[in-house]
């Protein structure tokens, strides 16, 4: 499992690093302006529908069904099912695209009801450019599910890199060459078109990857077969769960739209938060679902539970130190990465507080990916839906309660609280199937102690490096790298000393 995780995690790391570089350019050219708020609010709309109808709900239902056909030795039947599902998904989303693009002014009003008129106009303009991204990315998610089920993880993990490459081409090449610095609205328009182009590029890349492996995914006349009916039945709770979860984002964006620069600040903090969350959480989610599905299809319940247990242990081993570092020294990461030109020291303060609030929920959101695989592999999408109802309610109520007190930092706090509520409820539903024996429970406790000790080391080192963090840009970057090095070294030594893990265990995991 860990070998596949390293492949997915490696390419995801590449994507996240390029995404961070992209955000550095966004911060330099746009700062936390109304153009930044408008761009990210507009991008929220296609991302919202993509997560409802695409990667989450669709693949959580599709992958087990597709995997079952392959396990039963019916590759041609499986491929026909994949083509039919592709056509159904594409048809539904094409209709949605044709309806929403002309109706963008109405949808934008729902998304940013409290925004200033200038911001609202930009949200509509950018939203119309980027909404076709939904169609491409949902279909790309479907092709990724097909490839992951047949054991191909590298290309689906690489595909998101294209979005960052194209956006960087605009921000790092086109903007300087065309001398658009200072033309904020024009930069926003150009970046929006790069998002649209990236959607088509990713879809083409994954389609070619499937074709080369003999999987001919082409549009066909959608037919309502028994397998499609089963897919829709399983998708129903997933769509509702994803839709309910997206209500949180809409509420958060709507609340944040009442304060200028809030949406941009939340996004910059979220980008750093998504570095470990994306690399670790997404990797575990992608790899675990096909593996647990395969084990359950083979009647190996104990091995499936063991896979979940290993996933829980290793995910915490990787995310707890990241959480500790972001909580005790958030400005040490925000300042060196973002602070330049349009991004001020005051922006660094706001984003740092938001990052610390997000970071408290970092382990939770990675755990959710691991735990949900245990439900989806058993074709159980109803339980996660019911749990989503509870967590969304917690998030919405907490956001509304905390925003007046903590401003947009309260939205990040509510997100973390909802994540932990989600974990508690998912664990309760999987009791007896978690693969956490006495040894692993002790390792989890030791991992928590090692991360806490590392946090103390990082806190002290951060204060020792304070003169460098207040120096010129190169000094800030060097200080950040030194802090990361000190933290990583301390954590590795403490974790080994406490026997939270061992070299032998890590080697065994990667061989598997």
C-alpha positions as CSV (number, residue, x, y, z in Angstrom):
1,X,0.0,0.0,0.0
2,X,2.7,2.5,0.9
3,X,4.5,2.1,-2.4
4,X,1.3,3.2,-4.2
5,X,1.0,6.0,-1.5
6,X,4.5,7.2,-2.3
7,X,3.6,7.4,-6.0
8,X,0.4,9.3,-5.4
9,X,1.9,11.4,-2.7
10,X,5.0,12.2,-4.8
11,X,3.0,13.6,-7.7
12,X,0.5,15.2,-5.3
13,X,3.5,16.9,-3.6
14,X,4.6,18.2,-7.0
15,X,1.1,19.6,-7.6
16,X,0.9,21.1,-4.2
17,X,4.4,22.7,-4.4
18,X,3.5,24.2,-7.9
19,X,0.2,25.3,-6.4
20,X,2.0,27.0,-3.6
21,X,4.3,28.7,-6.1
22,X,1.2,29.8,-8.0
23,X,-0.2,31.3,-4.8
24,X,3.0,33.2,-4.3
25,X,2.6,34.8,-7.7
26,X,-1.1,35.4,-6.9
27,X,-0.2,37.1,-3.7
28,X,2.5,39.1,-5.3
29,X,0.4,40.4,-8.2
30,X,-3.1,40.5,-6.6
31,X,-2.5,40.5,-2.8
32,X,-5.8,40.3,-0.9
33,X,-7.6,42.6,-3.3
34,X,-11.3,42.4,-4.5
35,X,-10.0,40.7,-7.7
36,X,-8.5,37.9,-5.5
37,X,-11.8,37.6,-3.6
38,X,-13.8,37.5,-6.9
39,X,-11.5,35.0,-8.5
40,X,-11.6,32.5,-5.7
41,X,-15.4,33.0,-5.2
42,X,-16.0,32.3,-8.9
43,X,-13.7,29.2,-8.8
44,X,-15.7,28.0,-5.8
45,X,-18.8,27.4,-7.9
46,X,-17.4,24.9,-10.4
47,X,-15.4,23.2,-7.6
48,X,-18.6,22.9,-5.6
49,X,-20.6,21.1,-8.3
50,X,-17.5,19.0,-9.2
51,X,-17.3,17.7,-5.7
52,X,-21.1,17.0,-5.6
53,X,-21.4,15.2,-8.9
54,X,-17.8,14.2,-9.7
55,X,-14.9,12.9,-7.7
56,X,-16.4,12.3,-4.3
57,X,-20.0,11.0,-4.7
58,X,-19.5,9.5,-8.1
59,X,-16.2,7.6,-7.6
60,X,-17.1,6.4,-4.1
61,X,-20.0,4.5,-5.8
62,X,-18.4,3.8,-9.2
63,X,-15.0,2.3,-8.0
64,X,-16.5,-0.6,-6.0
65,X,-18.9,-1.6,-8.8
66,X,-16.2,-1.3,-11.5
67,X,-13.8,-3.2,-9.3
68,X,-16.3,-6.0,-8.8
69,X,-16.7,-6.5,-12.6
70,X,-13.0,-6.7,-13.0
71,X,-12.6,-9.1,-10.0
72,X,-15.2,-11.4,-11.5
73,X,-13.2,-11.6,-14.7
74,X,-15.4,-9.5,-16.9
75,X,-13.1,-6.8,-18.3
76,X,-15.3,-6.0,-21.4
77,X,-18.4,-5.8,-19.3
78,X,-16.5,-3.5,-16.9
79,X,-15.4,-1.3,-19.8
80,X,-19.0,-1.0,-21.1
81,X,-20.1,0.0,-17.7
82,X,-17.4,2.6,-17.5
83,X,-18.4,4.0,-20.9
84,X,-22.0,4.1,-20.0
85,X,-21.3,5.8,-16.6
86,X,-19.0,8.3,-18.4
87,X,-21.8,9.2,-20.8
88,X,-24.4,9.6,-18.1
89,X,-22.1,11.9,-16.0
90,X,-21.1,13.9,-19.0
91,X,-24.7,14.4,-20.2
92,X,-25.9,15.6,-16.8
93,X,-23.0,18.0,-16.3
94,X,-23.3,19.3,-19.9
95,X,-26.9,20.3,-19.2
96,X,-25.9,21.9,-15.9
97,X,-23.1,23.9,-17.7
98,X,-25.5,25.2,-20.3
99,X,-28.0,26.3,-17.6
100,X,-25.5,27.8,-15.1
101,X,-23.3,29.9,-17.4
102,X,-26.2,32.1,-18.7
103,X,-27.6,32.2,-15.2
104,X,-24.3,33.1,-13.5
105,X,-25.6,36.5,-12.2
106,X,-28.2,34.7,-10.1
107,X,-25.8,32.0,-8.9
108,X,-23.2,34.6,-8.0
109,X,-25.8,36.4,-6.0
110,X,-26.3,33.3,-3.9
111,X,-22.5,32.8,-3.5
112,X,-21.5,36.3,-2.5
113,X,-24.7,38.0,-1.4
114,X,-22.9,40.5,0.8
115,X,-20.2,41.5,-1.6
116,X,-19.6,45.0,-2.9
117,X,-21.0,45.6,-6.5
118,X,-17.5,45.7,-8.0
119,X,-16.6,42.3,-6.5
120,X,-20.0,40.9,-7.6
121,X,-19.5,42.0,-11.3
122,X,-16.0,40.3,-11.3
123,X,-17.4,37.1,-9.8
124,X,-20.0,36.9,-12.6
125,X,-17.3,37.5,-15.3
126,X,-14.8,35.1,-14.0
127,X,-17.4,32.5,-13.2
128,X,-18.6,32.4,-16.8
129,X,-15.1,31.8,-18.0
130,X,-14.3,29.0,-15.5
131,X,-17.5,27.1,-15.2
132,X,-16.7,24.6,-18.1
133,X,-13.9,23.5,-15.7
134,X,-16.7,21.6,-13.9
135,X,-17.5,19.4,-16.9
136,X,-13.9,18.6,-17.6
137,X,-12.8,17.9,-14.0
138,X,-15.8,15.7,-13.1
139,X,-15.1,13.5,-16.2
140,X,-11.4,13.5,-15.3
141,X,-12.3,12.3,-11.8
142,X,-14.2,9.4,-13.4
143,X,-11.3,8.5,-15.6
144,X,-9.0,8.7,-12.6
145,X,-11.3,6.2,-10.8
146,X,-11.0,3.8,-13.7
147,X,-7.2,4.0,-13.8
148,X,-6.9,3.7,-10.0
149,X,-9.1,0.6,-10.0
150,X,-6.8,-1.1,-12.5
151,X,-3.7,-0.2,-10.4
152,X,-2.6,3.0,-12.3
153,X,-2.0,5.8,-9.8
154,X,0.7,7.9,-11.3
155,X,-1.1,9.6,-14.2
156,X,-4.2,10.5,-12.2
157,X,-1.9,12.0,-9.5
158,X,0.1,13.9,-12.1
159,X,-2.9,15.4,-14.0
160,X,-3.6,18.2,-11.5
161,X,-0.1,19.5,-12.1
162,X,-1.3,20.8,-15.4
163,X,-3.6,23.4,-13.7
164,X,-0.7,24.8,-11.8
165,X,1.6,24.8,-14.9
166,X,-0.9,26.7,-17.0
167,X,-1.7,29.2,-14.2
168,X,2.0,29.7,-13.6
169,X,2.5,30.3,-17.4
170,X,0.1,33.2,-17.1
171,X,1.3,34.6,-13.8
172,X,5.0,34.0,-14.2
173,X,5.5,34.5,-18.0
174,X,2.5,36.3,-19.7
175,X,1.9,38.9,-17.0
176,X,5.5,40.1,-16.9
177,X,6.1,39.9,-20.7
178,X,2.8,41.8,-21.4
179,X,3.6,44.4,-18.6
180,X,0.2,43.8,-16.9
181,X,1.6,44.4,-13.4
182,X,-1.0,46.6,-11.7
183,X,-3.7,45.6,-14.1
184,X,-5.5,43.5,-11.5
185,X,-8.8,42.8,-13.4
186,X,-6.9,41.9,-16.5
187,X,-4.7,39.4,-14.6
188,X,-7.8,37.9,-13.1
189,X,-9.3,37.4,-16.5
190,X,-6.2,35.8,-17.9
191,X,-5.8,33.4,-14.9
192,X,-9.5,32.4,-15.3
193,X,-8.9,31.4,-18.9
194,X,-5.9,29.3,-17.8
195,X,-8.2,27.4,-15.4
196,X,-10.6,26.7,-18.2
197,X,-7.8,25.5,-20.5
198,X,-6.4,23.3,-17.7
199,X,-9.6,21.4,-17.4
200,X,-9.6,20.3,-21.0
201,X,-5.8,19.5,-20.8
202,X,-6.3,17.2,-17.8
203,X,-9.3,15.4,-19.4
204,X,-7.3,14.8,-22.6
205,X,-4.3,13.5,-20.7
206,X,-6.4,10.9,-18.7
207,X,-8.4,9.9,-21.7
208,X,-5.2,9.1,-23.6
209,X,-3.9,7.2,-20.6
210,X,-7.0,5.0,-20.5
211,X,-6.8,4.4,-24.2
212,X,-3.2,3.3,-24.1
213,X,-4.1,0.7,-21.5
214,X,-6.9,-0.7,-23.7
215,X,-9.7,1.0,-21.9
216,X,-11.8,2.7,-24.6
217,X,-13.8,5.3,-22.7
218,X,-15.9,7.1,-25.4
219,X,-19.3,8.7,-25.3
220,X,-22.1,6.3,-26.0
221,X,-25.9,6.6,-25.9
222,X,-26.7,6.4,-22.1
223,X,-28.7,3.4,-21.2
224,X,-30.3,2.7,-17.8
225,X,-28.8,-0.8,-17.1
226,X,-29.2,-2.6,-13.8
227,X,-25.6,-1.6,-13.0
228,X,-26.3,2.1,-13.7
229,X,-29.4,1.9,-11.5
230,X,-27.2,0.5,-8.7
231,X,-24.6,3.2,-9.3
232,X,-27.4,5.9,-9.0
233,X,-28.7,4.2,-5.9
234,X,-25.3,4.3,-4.3
235,X,-24.6,7.8,-5.6
236,X,-27.8,9.2,-4.1
237,X,-26.6,9.4,-0.5
238,X,-23.1,10.5,-1.7
239,X,-24.5,13.3,-3.8
240,X,-26.7,14.5,-0.8
241,X,-23.7,14.2,1.5
242,X,-21.4,16.1,-0.8
243,X,-24.1,18.6,-1.5
244,X,-24.6,19.2,2.2
245,X,-20.9,19.6,2.7
246,X,-20.8,22.2,-0.1
247,X,-23.5,24.1,1.7
248,X,-20.8,24.7,4.3
249,X,-18.5,26.3,1.7
250,X,-21.3,28.4,0.4
251,X,-22.2,29.6,3.9
252,X,-18.5,30.3,4.6
253,X,-18.0,32.2,1.4
254,X,-21.3,34.1,1.9
255,X,-20.2,35.2,5.4
256,X,-16.7,36.0,4.3
257,X,-18.0,38.1,1.4
258,X,-19.2,40.7,3.9
259,X,-15.6,41.6,4.7
260,X,-13.1,42.8,2.1
261,X,-10.0,40.5,1.7
262,X,-11.6,37.8,3.8
263,X,-12.1,35.3,0.9
264,X,-8.5,35.8,-0.3
265,X,-7.1,35.4,3.2
266,X,-9.0,32.2,3.8
267,X,-7.7,30.9,0.5
268,X,-4.1,31.7,1.1
269,X,-4.3,29.9,4.5
270,X,-6.1,27.0,3.0
271,X,-3.4,26.6,0.3
272,X,-0.8,26.0,3.0
273,X,-3.2,23.8,4.9
274,X,-3.8,21.7,1.8
275,X,-0.1,21.0,1.3
276,X,-0.1,18.2,3.9
277,X,-3.8,17.5,3.7
278,X,-3.7,17.0,-0.1
279,X,-0.5,15.0,-0.2
280,X,-1.4,12.7,2.6
281,X,-5.2,12.7,2.8
282,X,-5.8,12.5,-1.0
283,X,-3.1,9.8,-1.3
284,X,-4.7,7.6,1.4
285,X,-8.2,8.1,-0.1
286,X,-7.1,7.2,-3.6
287,X,-5.1,4.1,-2.6
288,X,-7.1,2.6,0.2
289,X,-10.5,2.4,-1.5
290,X,-9.4,0.1,-4.3
291,X,-7.3,-2.0,-1.9
292,X,-10.0,-2.5,0.7
293,X,-12.6,-3.2,-2.1
294,X,-10.3,-5.9,-3.5
295,X,-9.7,-7.5,-0.1
296,X,-13.4,-7.5,0.8
297,X,-14.3,-9.0,-2.6
298,X,-11.9,-11.8,-1.8
299,X,-13.6,-12.4,1.5
300,X,-10.6,-11.2,3.5
301,X,-12.3,-9.1,6.1
302,X,-9.3,-9.1,8.6
303,X,-6.9,-7.9,6.0
304,X,-9.3,-5.1,5.0
305,X,-9.5,-4.0,8.6
306,X,-5.7,-4.2,8.9
307,X,-5.4,-1.9,5.9
308,X,-7.6,0.6,7.6
309,X,-5.5,0.3,10.8
310,X,-2.3,0.9,8.9
311,X,-3.8,3.8,7.1
312,X,-4.8,5.4,10.4
313,X,-1.4,4.9,12.0
314,X,0.7,6.2,9.1
315,X,-1.6,9.1,8.4
316,X,-1.2,10.3,11.9
317,X,2.5,9.7,11.8
318,X,2.7,12.2,8.9
319,X,0.0,14.8,9.8
320,X,0.4,15.4,13.5
321,X,3.9,17.1,13.2
322,X,2.5,19.3,10.4
323,X,-0.4,20.3,12.6
324,X,2.0,21.1,15.5
325,X,4.3,23.3,13.4
326,X,1.4,25.3,11.8
327,X,-0.2,25.8,15.2
328,X,2.9,27.0,17.1
329,X,4.6,29.0,14.3
330,X,2.2,29.8,11.5
331,X,3.8,33.2,10.6
332,X,7.1,31.4,10.0
333,X,5.5,29.8,6.9
334,X,3.1,32.6,5.8
335,X,5.6,35.5,5.9
336,X,8.5,33.9,3.8
337,X,6.1,32.4,1.3
338,X,3.6,35.2,0.6
339,X,4.8,38.5,2.0
340,X,6.0,40.7,-1.0
341,X,4.7,43.5,-3.2
342,X,0.8,43.4,-2.8
343,X,1.0,41.2,0.3
344,X,1.7,43.2,3.5
345,X,2.8,42.3,7.0
346,X,-0.8,42.9,8.1
347,X,-1.9,40.3,5.6
348,X,0.7,37.9,7.0
349,X,-0.8,38.3,10.5
350,X,-4.4,37.6,9.3
351,X,-3.4,34.6,7.2
352,X,-1.2,33.2,10.0
353,X,-4.1,33.2,12.5
354,X,-6.3,31.6,9.9
355,X,-3.7,28.9,9.2
356,X,-3.4,28.0,12.8
357,X,-7.1,27.6,13.1
358,X,-7.2,25.4,10.0
359,X,-4.3,23.3,11.2
360,X,-6.1,22.1,14.4
361,X,-8.4,20.1,12.0
362,X,-5.6,18.8,9.7
363,X,-5.4,15.3,11.2
364,X,-9.2,15.1,11.2
365,X,-9.5,15.7,7.5
366,X,-6.9,13.1,6.7
367,X,-8.5,10.6,9.0
368,X,-11.9,11.2,7.3
369,X,-10.3,10.1,4.0
370,X,-9.0,6.9,5.6
371,X,-12.2,6.1,7.5
372,X,-14.6,6.8,4.6
373,X,-12.8,4.2,2.5
374,X,-14.0,1.6,5.0
375,X,-17.6,2.6,4.3
376,X,-17.4,3.1,0.5
377,X,-15.6,-0.2,-0.1
378,X,-18.6,-1.9,1.5
379,X,-20.9,0.0,-0.8
380,X,-22.2,1.9,2.2
381,X,-22.8,5.5,1.2
382,X,-25.8,6.2,3.5
383,X,-23.8,6.3,6.8
384,X,-21.3,9.0,5.5
385,X,-24.3,11.0,4.3
386,X,-26.0,10.9,7.7
387,X,-22.7,11.8,9.4
388,X,-22.3,14.7,6.8
389,X,-25.7,16.1,7.9
390,X,-24.5,16.4,11.5
391,X,-21.0,17.8,10.7
392,X,-22.4,20.3,8.2
393,X,-24.9,21.5,10.8
394,X,-22.0,21.9,13.3
395,X,-19.9,23.8,10.8
396,X,-22.7,26.1,9.8
397,X,-23.8,26.9,13.3
398,X,-20.2,27.4,14.5
399,X,-19.3,29.6,11.5
400,X,-22.2,31.9,12.2
401,X,-21.4,32.0,16.0
402,X,-17.7,32.5,15.7
403,X,-17.5,35.0,12.8
404,X,-18.8,38.0,14.8
405,X,-16.1,37.3,17.5
406,X,-13.1,36.1,15.5
407,X,-13.9,37.4,12.0
408,X,-12.9,35.1,9.1
409,X,-10.6,33.1,11.5
410,X,-13.8,31.9,13.1
411,X,-14.8,30.2,9.8
412,X,-11.5,28.2,9.9
413,X,-12.1,27.3,13.5
414,X,-15.6,26.0,12.6
415,X,-14.1,24.0,9.8
416,X,-11.7,22.2,12.2
417,X,-14.4,21.6,14.8
418,X,-16.6,20.0,12.1
419,X,-13.7,17.8,10.9
420,X,-13.2,16.3,14.4
421,X,-16.9,15.7,14.8
422,X,-16.9,13.9,11.5
423,X,-14.0,11.7,12.7
424,X,-15.7,10.7,16.0
425,X,-18.9,9.7,14.2
426,X,-17.1,7.7,11.5
427,X,-15.0,5.9,14.1
428,X,-18.2,5.0,16.0
429,X,-19.8,3.6,12.8
430,X,-16.7,1.4,12.0
431,X,-16.1,0.1,15.6
432,X,-14.8,-3.4,15.3
433,X,-13.4,-2.8,11.8
434,X,-10.6,-0.3,12.5
435,X,-7.7,-2.8,12.7
436,X,-6.4,-0.9,15.8
437,X,-5.0,-3.5,18.2
438,X,-3.2,-2.7,21.5
439,X,0.1,-2.2,19.7
440,X,-1.2,0.3,17.2
441,X,-3.1,2.2,19.9
442,X,0.1,2.5,21.9
443,X,1.9,3.7,18.7
444,X,-0.8,6.4,18.1
445,X,-0.3,7.7,21.7
446,X,3.5,7.8,21.2
447,X,3.0,9.5,17.9
448,X,0.9,12.2,19.6
449,X,3.6,12.7,22.3
450,X,6.4,12.9,19.6
451,X,4.4,15.6,17.7
452,X,3.8,17.6,20.9
453,X,7.5,17.4,21.8
454,X,8.4,18.5,18.2
455,X,6.0,21.4,18.6
456,X,7.9,22.6,21.6
457,X,11.2,22.4,19.8
458,X,9.8,24.3,16.8
459,X,8.3,27.0,19.2
460,X,11.7,27.5,20.8
461,X,13.6,27.5,17.5
462,X,11.1,30.0,16.0
463,X,11.9,32.5,18.7
464,X,15.6,31.9,18.3
465,X,15.3,32.6,14.6
466,X,13.1,35.7,15.1
467,X,15.8,38.2,14.0
468,X,16.0,36.4,10.6
469,X,12.2,36.3,10.3
470,X,12.2,40.1,10.5
471,X,15.0,40.5,8.1
472,X,15.1,40.7,4.3
473,X,13.3,38.1,2.1
474,X,16.2,35.7,1.7
475,X,16.8,35.6,5.4
476,X,13.1,34.8,6.0
477,X,13.2,31.9,3.5
478,X,16.5,30.5,5.1
479,X,15.0,30.8,8.5
480,X,11.9,28.9,7.4
481,X,14.0,26.1,5.9
482,X,16.1,25.9,9.0
483,X,12.9,25.7,11.1
484,X,11.6,22.9,8.9
485,X,14.9,21.0,9.2
486,X,15.1,21.3,12.9
487,X,11.5,20.2,13.3
488,X,11.8,17.2,11.0
489,X,15.0,16.1,12.6
490,X,13.6,16.5,16.1
491,X,10.4,14.6,15.2
492,X,12.2,11.7,13.6
493,X,14.6,11.2,16.6
494,X,11.8,11.6,19.2
495,X,9.4,9.3,17.3
496,X,12.1,6.6,17.0
497,X,13.1,7.0,20.7
498,X,9.4,6.7,21.8
499,X,9.0,3.7,19.4
500,X,6.1,5.4,17.6
501,X,7.5,3.7,14.5
502,X,10.7,2.0,13.4
503,X,12.8,1.8,10.3
504,X,11.8,-1.9,9.9
505,X,8.1,-1.0,10.0
506,X,8.5,1.7,7.4
507,X,10.5,-0.6,5.1
508,X,7.9,-3.4,5.5
509,X,5.1,-1.0,4.7
510,X,6.7,0.3,1.5
511,X,7.4,-3.3,0.4
512,X,3.7,-4.0,0.7
